[in-house]
């Protein structure tokens, strides 16, 4: 025990001179380099990106031999917050505390909003005001998973690049057209850090650590994480189409990419045929072989899938959802939607609202 303690203390002493011998990390900054981070938990936040971000910082501290990164957890009322998995997390401060800290020595260097499902139902004016004030006081602002939604509500993402989980991207794009949202792992635009959630929080934190201490420390943290590479910000969130759909034919993949890029104004099969240099009959045959359905049917299904995301993630009127997904009339949209999902768009939205209300009641209890 004593030898271990002396070894750790020796590491801290050597760190003062720019090197932690125990972990072999050359440090570009001295132990005076510190970041204080507030993780603000929104009800139903997702545990994986939250834990991934904090664990990455913890490991960095361990590799450095001192607490270069310190953090605390906050909620609106200072009470524990339930995650989307039902696990509740105790916090250190309330929103009132954090607003007071902005003008004192406890002001953080960074505030990160952690959210998850049902983020569209979270609209707190006090949180918006706190985020704006923190940003104006040169506090870096970040988000995990769907947290970009909260930042956009606060008006911080107008004209800014940001990332959000791919499943929430359609609703986000419709709700906040001023934001430049991408299906990237994470985005850094000035003092704004947003990530798509999941394991992307590791990548965004590694980017932050790299800014502060350089590549050597990033590599050591990756080794501790059992991560074999540092992913770039613009790496794709989802599996490539080839892996996701189990399709190997390059022409079919090219056609599907065209379809996914043109959902609000669908291309005709003749237009698609011209772009991929195939005949209409060849496309029909390929889709029957590879997808087990006609190209028209597949195109309809992915448009309806986008519509479903918009119905559950936004308050857009049903007729506007129909137009955004390339339908010329609400009645035709409703008919197609019911045929595929077994319920009408109105029923879909009502069920979603009922589920959100039940979730809020469970959290309150």
N, C-alpha and C positions, 0 to 999 in steps of 0.2 A: 504493500500500500504506500509506504513512504517513498520507495524508489519510483513508483508510478507518479506520485505527486511531484517529486523533484523533477522527473522527466518532463511533466506537463509544464511546470514552472520554467524549466530551461527552454522549452519551446517558445514560451511567451517572451522570455528575455531575448532569445535569438531573433524572434520576430521583430523586435524593436529595431534591429539593425538590417531588416529587409529580407530575412530568410528564416523559414521554419524548417529546421533540419529534420525533425521527426517525420514530417510529411513531404519533405523535399519540394516545398513551394517557394519559389522566388517571388517576393512581394514587391509590386511597383508602388505600393503606398504603405505608409506606416500605420501603427495601431491607432493613430488619431483619425483615420478614415473610418467613418461610421455612417450608417443609414438607419434612421428610425422610421419604421413602416407601420401604418395603421391598416389592418384588414377589417373592412366594414362588412358585416354579415347581413345579407338580405334573407328573409324567411324563404325556405326551400332551396338554399344555396347547395351547390354540388360539392361533395366532400373531396373527390379525387383531385381536381385542380387546386383546391384550397390546401390540402395536405401536401400535394406535390410542390407548391410554391414555398411553403414553410420548411419542408424537409430539405429542399435545395439550399435555402439560406442557412439552415442549421449545419449542414455538412460543410458549407463554405467556412463558417465560423470554426468548425473543428479542424479543418485543414489549415486555417490561418493561425490558430492558437489563441485567438481572442474574439470577442463578440463584435465583429465589424457590422453585423446586421442585428438590430434589435426590433422587436415587434410587439404590438399589443392588438387585442381584438375589441371591436366596438359594435354596438347595435343601437337602434333608435332609442330604446329606453334603458339600456344597460342590463337587460335581462338576457338569459340564455336564448339561443336561436336554434330552431329545429332545421336540420338539413333535409334534402329531398329523400334521403334514406331513412328518416325518422330519428337519426342520432342527433341529440342536442349538444351544443357547444356553449360552455360558459364564456362570457366576455369580461373585459377589464374596465371598459368605459362606456358611457352613453354618448349620444349625439350632442347633448348639451355640454358634456365634458370636452368633447373634441372641438366644439366651436369656441369654447373658452381657451383651450390650449393654443389655438392659432395665434393668439397675441402674446404668448409667454414662452418660457424656455422649453416647454413640452411640445412645441410645435413639431410635427413630424416632417421628414424629408419627402415622404411619399404616402399616399392614401390609395388603397386598392379595394374596389367594390367587388364582393364575391356574391354571385347569384346563381340561379339555375332555372328550374321550371317555374311557370306562372309569373315570370318577371314582369309581364305586361300589366299585371294587377298591382304592381308596386309603384306608386307615384306619391312621393313624400316631398312636399315643398321645402321642408326644413333640411332634408338631405340634399336637395338640389342647391339650396342656398349655401350650405356648408361646402359642397364640392366647388362651387363657383368661387367662394371666398378663398378656399385653400389654393385653388389654381392661380388666382390673382396674387396670392402671397408667395408664388413661386414654389409651391408644393407640387411635386410630380403626382399625376393622377393616373391610376391604372384600373383595369377590370379583368376579371376571370370569368370564363364561360359566357353567360348572357349579360354580364355586367355592363357591356357597352350600351345596352338599352337604358340603363340608369344614367350613364354619362351623357347620352344623347338627350334625355329628358331635361337634364340640367343645362343644355345648350352648349356643351363643351366640344361636340363633335362636328359642328357646322363647318364644312369645308376641310375637314380633317380625315386622314386615313385611319381606318379602324378595322378590327376583326371581331367576328362573333361566330358562335357555333353554326355550322352549315344548316342545321335544322331550323334555326331561328332567322336565317338570313332573308328569306322571302318577306316575312312580316316586318322585319327591321327595315328593309329597303323601302317598303311602302309607307311605314310610319315616319321615317326620317330620311327623306330624299336628299337633304342637304349634306348628309354624311357620306363620305367615300368609303363604303364598306367592301371588304374583300374576303373571299373564302380562304384566307391564309391562316397559318398557325398563330401568328401574332403580328402586330403592327406597332411601330414606334414612330410617332409624329411629334417631334419636339419634346415637350414634357408630358405627352400622353402615351400610355402604354396599354394596349388592349390585346387580349388573347382569346382564342376560341374555346378554351376549356380542355377537359381531359388531360392528357399528358402534355399539351402545349404550354401549360403553365411552367413546366420544367424548362422548356426552351426559352421562354421569355425571361425567367429568372437567371438562366445561364447567360443570356445576353447582357443583363444588368451587371452580373458578376464580372463578365468580361470587360465591360466598360470601366469598372472600378479597379480590377486587379490583373487583368490580362489573361491570355490564353492558357498559361500554365495551370492556374487555379481552376479554370473551367474544365480542363482535362482531368484533373484530380477529382473534382466533384462528379464528373461523368463516370469515372472508374468506381467510385463509391455507390453510385446509382445503378451500376451494372448497365449503363447506357453506352452503346458502342459508337455513337456519333452524335454530334451537335446538329440538329436540324435547322435549316435556314428559315427565316421568317416567312418566306413565300412558298415553302413546301406545302403540298396539298393536304387538306384536312382528311378527305375521304380516300378510300382505296381507289386506285385507278379503275376506270370502267372495265378493263379486261379482267381484273381480279374480282371486282364487285359483282359483275354480271355473269362471269364464267364464259365470256365470249372471246373467241380467238380471231375471228374474221375482221381484218382491219377496215374493210369497207363498211361493215355493220357498225363498228365502233365510231367511225367517222360520221355516219348518218345520225347516230344517237347523240353525238356531241352537237351536231347542227340542231337537232330537235331541242335539246336542253338549253341551247343558247337563244332559241326563238319560241318562247312559250306564250308571250302576250300577243304576238302577231305570227301565228303558225305559218310555216312555209307549206306550199303545196307539194305534192309528191313529184310533180314535174320540175319544180324549182330545186328540190333536193337532188333529183336525178341529174340535173345539169351541173350541180356543184360537185358531185362525186363521180361524174363521168360514167354513169350506169344508166341502163334503160329502166323504165318504170317496172317492167315485167321482171327484170333481174332483181330489183330491190324487193319486190313482193316475194319472190322465191327465196332470197337470202333470209328474210325475216321469218318466213314460215319454218325454214330449216333451223335457224339459230335461236329465235325467240319464241317459236311456237304460236305466233299470232301475226296478224298483218301489220305493216308499218303504221297504217292509220290507227289501228287499235292501240298499238304501243304508244304512239304520240298522244292519243287521248288520255291514256292512263297516267303519263307523267305530268300532263297539264292538270289533271284532277288531283294528283298527289300534291302539286304546288298549291292548288286551291284549298286542300285540306289544311295545309300548314298556315295559310292566310286566315282561314276561318278560326283556327284555335289560337293564333298568335296575335291577332289584330281585331280591331273593332270596325273594320271596313264593312260597309253595307254589302249584302250578298250580291247585289247587282254589280258593284265595283269589283268584287272578287272575280265574278264571271268575266268581266271585261279584261282584268289583269291576266287572266289565264286563257284568253283568246276565244271566248264564247260570244256569239253575237246577240244572244238573248238570255235573260235569267231563267226562263222556262226550260230552254234546251239544256242549260247548265244543270238545273235541278234534276231534270230527267236523267242525264248522264251520271250525275253524282249518285243518285239513288240506285241506279243499276249496278254501279261498281261497289259502293260501300254499304248498301242496304239501308240507308237512311238519307233524309234530305239534308241540304246544307244548313237549314234552320235547326234541325234536330241535332246536327253535329255541334253547332255553336251552343245550343241549350245544354247539351251533355257536358261540354267543356266548362261552361259557367257553373253547372251543378258540382262538377268535380273540384273546381277551384274553391267554391264556397265550402264544400265539405272539408277540404284541406285547411282552409283558414280557421274553421271551427275546431279542427283537431289541434292545430298549432296553439290557438287561444286556450284550449283546455289544458 
